[in-house]
């Protein structure tokens, strides 16, 4: 579900049975079609993808878009290895990142993934 407001876009894919390939496909489509427009026009965006099975790579593809201010990946089974990939991706974006909040609750991340 895509909700459009005057200066805000909300993508809600919560529990829509998406797999990792679907998320990567969505990321590529967004990168090709709206990434520059969001920045130029100052549009705020958020994405809720919780409740779907994601790999670390597919979650990283969403973070690397660098268009979301709020990203909910709760209950996505990213686990430790995925959280490590996410942390590296966020660190690599450095000060240019738009991300304000990232929800990783119930993703199977243990102490290894929090280091």
Secondary structure, DSSP 8 states (H G I E B T S, - for coil): -EEEETTEEEEE-TTS---HHHHHHHHHHHHHHTHHHHHHHT-EEEEE-TTS---HHHHHHHHHH---SEEE-TTS--HHHHHHHHHHHHHHHGGG----EEE-TTS---TGGG-
